[in-house]
Amino acid sequence: MASKNLHHWQKVYAIVLALLSWSALILQLIITNGGFFNFISYFTILSNFLVAANLTITLTTPISSFGKYFSSVKVQSAIALYIFIVGLVYNFVLRGIWQPTGWQLIVDNLLHVAVPILYVLYWTFFTPRGKLNWIDGLTWAYFPLSYLIYSLIRGHFTGWYPYPFLNVNEIGYPKVLLNSGLMIIAFIFIGWLLIAYNRFLRKKA
């Protein structure tokens, strides 16, 4: 009975969070001024999309190959890491550089505060315990590393960079490469913390 109730609340939670994530993404797309390709070139957008897609696929097609993939503990933990970093970097590094108002203020807080917190809580309460290996912390860094390479290559040709700490035109390649290296280290370190926490919860259970 307890397991049944947990599954029920997981489903309700996932539905609400999926709707919230999709709504935030669609609203941000509607009000954005930078064009579609700039829109999808933000790590924030990609991470929120992963949250929305993960929840939607596991809810609608749980026994499909995609459903099984997105419901795996490794994939859900990777997404939890990415969206956690989104909230962390924005609120401690980027929040002070501009003052959004109106709908942009609402969307900003949905994408950078509400969804990160709610998905990390989802991962904490509903993700299976103890099935993560330490090597996963390194594997999860491939996606942000690929994103950083993509951003620098695209920025070289377009002159546009999604974040100030990647803006080669403003701070130069040495500083950008240093920032990128520190970001990858942060992803790996926090990924290992998630793995340690997951293992701790298993032992506690």
Secondary structure as the mmCIF struct_conf table of DSSP 4:
data_model
#
loop_
_struct_conf.conf_type_id
_struct_conf.id
_struct_conf.beg_label_comp_id
_struct_conf.beg_label_asym_id
_struct_conf.beg_label_seq_id
_struct_conf.end_label_comp_id
_struct_conf.end_label_asym_id
_struct_conf.end_label_seq_id
HELX_RH_AL_P HELX_RH_AL_P1 ALA A 2 ILE A 31
BEND BEND1 ASN A 33 GLY A 34
HELX_RH_AL_P HELX_RH_AL_P2 PHE A 36 PHE A 39
TURN_TY1_P TURN_TY1_P1 ILE A 40 SER A 41
HELX_RH_AL_P HELX_RH_AL_P3 PHE A 43 THR A 60
TURN_TY1_P TURN_TY1_P2 PRO A 62 ILE A 63
BEND BEND2 SER A 64 SER A 64
HELX_RH_AL_P HELX_RH_AL_P4 SER A 65 PHE A 70
TURN_TY1_P TURN_TY1_P3 SER A 71 SER A 71
BEND BEND3 SER A 72 SER A 72
HELX_RH_AL_P HELX_RH_AL_P5 VAL A 73 VAL A 89
HELX_RH_PI_P HELX_RH_PI_P1 TYR A 90 LEU A 94
HELX_RH_3T_P HELX_RH_3T_P1 ARG A 95 ILE A 97
HELX_RH_AL_P HELX_RH_AL_P6 GLY A 102 ASN A 109
HELX_RH_PI_P HELX_RH_PI_P2 LEU A 110 ALA A 114
HELX_RH_AL_P HELX_RH_AL_P7 VAL A 115 PHE A 126
BEND BEND4 THR A 127 THR A 127
HELX_LH_PP_P HELX_LH_PP_P1 PRO A 128 PRO A 128
BEND BEND5 ARG A 129 GLY A 130
TURN_TY1_P TURN_TY1_P4 TRP A 134 TRP A 134
HELX_RH_AL_P HELX_RH_AL_P8 ILE A 135 THR A 139
TURN_TY1_P TURN_TY1_P5 TRP A 140 ALA A 141
HELX_RH_AL_P HELX_RH_AL_P9 TYR A 142 THR A 158
BEND BEND6 GLY A 159 GLY A 159
BEND BEND7 PRO A 162 TYR A 163
HELX_RH_3T_P HELX_RH_3T_P2 PRO A 164 LEU A 166
HELX_RH_AL_P HELX_RH_AL_P10 VAL A 168 LYS A 204
#
